[in-house]
Protein backbone atom coordinates (compact mmCIF):
# COMPACT_ATOMS: atom_id res chain seq x y z
CA UNK A 1 0.00 0.00 0.00
CA UNK A 2 1.49 3.33 -1.02
CA UNK A 3 1.43 6.31 1.35
CA UNK A 4 -1.21 8.93 0.69
CA UNK A 5 0.08 12.02 -1.01
CA UNK A 6 -0.86 15.24 0.64
CA UNK A 7 -2.71 17.60 -1.66
CA UNK A 8 -1.17 21.05 -2.04
CA UNK A 9 -2.87 23.70 0.04
CA UNK A 10 -5.12 25.73 -2.29
CA UNK A 11 -5.21 28.72 0.07
CA UNK A 12 -4.05 31.73 -1.99
CA UNK A 13 -2.31 33.49 0.92
CA UNK A 14 0.36 31.05 2.12
CA UNK A 15 1.69 33.37 4.83
CA UNK A 16 -1.64 33.47 6.66
CA UNK A 17 -1.75 32.05 10.15
CA UNK A 18 -4.79 29.99 11.16
CA UNK A 19 -6.18 33.16 12.76
CA UNK A 20 -5.61 35.11 9.51
CA UNK A 21 -7.48 32.42 7.61
CA UNK A 22 -10.39 32.44 10.03
CA UNK A 23 -10.62 36.22 9.81
CA UNK A 24 -10.58 36.17 6.00
CA UNK A 25 -13.36 33.57 5.98
CA UNK A 26 -15.42 35.54 8.53
CA UNK A 27 -14.95 38.76 6.56
CA UNK A 28 -16.01 37.03 3.35
CA UNK A 29 -19.26 35.95 4.96
CA UNK A 30 -19.72 39.39 6.50
CA UNK A 31 -19.23 41.09 3.13
CA UNK A 32 -21.77 38.75 1.52
CA UNK A 33 -24.27 39.55 4.29
CA UNK A 34 -23.62 43.28 3.85
CA UNK A 35 -24.55 42.93 0.17
CA UNK A 36 -27.61 40.75 0.82
CA UNK A 37 -29.02 42.42 3.94
CA UNK A 38 -27.26 45.64 5.01
CA UNK A 39 -29.55 46.24 8.00
CA UNK A 40 -28.92 42.82 9.53
CA UNK A 41 -25.21 43.18 8.85
CA UNK A 42 -25.17 46.55 10.59
CA UNK A 43 -26.95 45.06 13.62
CA UNK A 44 -24.46 42.19 13.80
CA UNK A 45 -21.53 44.58 13.39
CA UNK A 46 -22.81 46.60 16.34
CA UNK A 47 -23.26 43.45 18.43
CA UNK A 48 -19.80 42.12 17.58
CA UNK A 49 -18.28 45.49 18.47
CA UNK A 50 -20.09 45.37 21.84
CA UNK A 51 -18.50 41.95 22.35
CA UNK A 52 -15.04 43.31 21.55
CA UNK A 53 -14.86 41.86 18.04
CA UNK A 54 -14.93 45.03 15.96
CA UNK A 55 -12.27 43.61 13.65
CA UNK A 56 -15.02 41.99 11.56
CA UNK A 57 -15.91 45.37 10.11
CA UNK A 58 -13.79 46.80 7.32
CA UNK A 59 -11.57 49.53 8.65
CA UNK A 60 -10.32 52.06 6.12
CA UNK A 61 -6.78 53.27 6.59
CA UNK A 62 -7.12 56.77 7.95
CA UNK A 63 -3.43 57.56 8.04
CA UNK A 64 -0.95 58.68 5.41
CA UNK A 65 2.42 56.94 5.11
CA UNK A 66 4.37 59.61 6.99
CA UNK A 67 1.86 60.16 9.79
CA UNK A 68 3.41 59.62 13.22
CA UNK A 69 1.11 57.52 15.37
CA UNK A 70 1.01 56.81 19.08
CA UNK A 71 1.08 53.22 20.28
CA UNK A 72 -2.64 53.53 20.99
CA UNK A 73 -3.32 54.65 17.41
CA UNK A 74 -1.21 51.79 16.02
CA UNK A 75 -3.06 49.33 18.26
CA UNK A 76 -6.40 50.66 17.03
CA UNK A 77 -5.25 50.54 13.40
CA UNK A 78 -4.15 46.90 13.77
CA UNK A 79 -6.87 45.70 16.16
CA UNK A 80 -4.40 44.69 18.85
CA UNK A 81 -3.62 45.73 22.41
CA UNK A 82 -1.10 48.51 23.10
CA UNK A 83 1.18 45.94 24.77
CA UNK A 84 1.40 44.12 21.43
CA UNK A 85 2.77 47.29 19.83
CA UNK A 86 5.44 47.36 22.55
CA UNK A 87 6.34 43.77 21.69
CA UNK A 88 6.53 44.64 17.98
CA UNK A 89 8.89 47.50 18.84
CA UNK A 90 11.15 45.12 20.76
CA UNK A 91 11.11 42.84 17.70
CA UNK A 92 12.08 45.51 15.20
CA UNK A 93 9.18 47.88 14.53
CA UNK A 94 10.92 51.23 13.97
CA UNK A 95 9.99 53.99 16.39
CA UNK A 96 10.56 57.73 16.35
CA UNK A 97 11.33 59.73 19.50
CA UNK A 98 9.45 63.02 19.59
CA UNK A 99 9.01 65.65 22.30
CA UNK A 100 5.54 64.14 22.82
CA UNK A 101 6.84 60.59 23.25
CA UNK A 102 7.41 57.57 21.07
CA UNK A 103 5.66 57.54 17.71
CA UNK A 104 5.43 55.07 14.83
CA UNK A 105 5.37 56.04 11.16
CA UNK A 106 2.25 54.53 9.56
CA UNK A 107 4.23 53.18 6.57
CA UNK A 108 6.70 51.49 8.96
CA UNK A 109 3.84 49.63 10.64
CA UNK A 110 2.56 48.37 7.27
CA UNK A 111 6.11 47.44 6.17
CA UNK A 112 6.75 45.62 9.47
CA UNK A 113 3.68 43.46 8.94
CA UNK A 114 4.59 42.74 5.33
CA UNK A 115 8.12 41.73 6.37
CA UNK A 116 6.80 39.42 9.12
CA UNK A 117 4.38 37.83 6.64
CA UNK A 118 7.22 37.20 4.17
CA UNK A 119 9.32 35.68 6.95
CA UNK A 120 6.54 33.25 7.84
CA UNK A 121 6.56 31.95 4.27
CA UNK A 122 10.34 31.96 3.92
CA UNK A 123 10.20 34.68 1.25
CA UNK A 124 12.46 37.16 3.00
C-alpha positions in Angstrom: 0.0 0.0 0.0 1.5 3.3 -1.0 1.4 6.3 1.3 -1.2 8.9 0.7 0.1 12.0 -1.0 -0.9 15.2 0.6 -2.7 17.6 -1.7 -1.2 21.1 -2.0 -2.9 23.7 0.0 -5.1 25.7 -2.3 -5.2 28.7 0.1 -4.1 31.7 -2.0 -2.3 33.5 0.9 0.4 31.0 2.1 1.7 33.4 4.8 -1.6 33.5 6.7 -1.7 32.0 10.1 -4.8 30.0 11.2 -6.2 33.2 12.8 -5.6 35.1 9.5 -7.5 32.4 7.6 -10.4 32.4 10.0 -10.6 36.2 9.8 -10.6 36.2 6.0 -13.4 33.6 6.0 -15.4 35.5 8.5 -15.0 38.8 6.6 -16.0 37.0 3.4 -19.3 35.9 5.0 -19.7 39.4 6.5 -19.2 41.1 3.1 -21.8 38.8 1.5 -24.3 39.5 4.3 -23.6 43.3 3.9 -24.6 42.9 0.2 -27.6 40.7 0.8 -29.0 42.4 3.9 -27.3 45.6 5.0 -29.5 46.2 8.0 -28.9 42.8 9.5 -25.2 43.2 8.8 -25.2 46.6 10.6 -27.0 45.1 13.6 -24.5 42.2 13.8 -21.5 44.6 13.4 -22.8 46.6 16.3 -23.3 43.4 18.4 -19.8 42.1 17.6 -18.3 45.5 18.5 -20.1 45.4 21.8 -18.5 41.9 22.4 -15.0 43.3 21.5 -14.9 41.9 18.0 -14.9 45.0 16.0 -12.3 43.6 13.6 -15.0 42.0 11.6 -15.9 45.4 10.1 -13.8 46.8 7.3 -11.6 49.5 8.7 -10.3 52.1 6.1 -6.8 53.3 6.6 -7.1 56.8 8.0 -3.4 57.6 8.0 -0.9 58.7 5.4 2.4 56.9 5.1 4.4 59.6 7.0 1.9 60.2 9.8 3.4 59.6 13.2 1.1 57.5 15.4 1.0 56.8 19.1 1.1 53.2 20.3 -2.6 53.5 21.0 -3.3 54.6 17.4 -1.2 51.8 16.0 -3.1 49.3 18.3 -6.4 50.7 17.0 -5.3 50.5 13.4 -4.1 46.9 13.8 -6.9 45.7 16.2 -4.4 44.7 18.8 -3.6 45.7 22.4 -1.1 48.5 23.1 1.2 45.9 24.8 1.4 44.1 21.4 2.8 47.3 19.8 5.4 47.4 22.5 6.3 43.8 21.7 6.5 44.6 18.0 8.9 47.5 18.8 11.2 45.1 20.8 11.1 42.8 17.7 12.1 45.5 15.2 9.2 47.9 14.5 10.9 51.2 14.0 10.0 54.0 16.4 10.6 57.7 16.3 11.3 59.7 19.5 9.4 63.0 19.6 9.0 65.7 22.3 5.5 64.1 22.8 6.8 60.6 23.2 7.4 57.6 21.1 5.7 57.5 17.7 5.4 55.1 14.8 5.4 56.0 11.2 2.3 54.5 9.6 4.2 53.2 6.6 6.7 51.5 9.0 3.8 49.6 10.6 2.6 48.4 7.3 6.1 47.4 6.2 6.8 45.6 9.5 3.7 43.5 8.9 4.6 42.7 5.3 8.1 41.7 6.4 6.8 39.4 9.1 4.4 37.8 6.6 7.2 37.2 4.2 9.3 35.7 7.0 6.5 33.2 7.8 6.6 32.0 4.3 10.3 32.0 3.9 10.2 34.7 1.2 12.5 37.2 3.0 
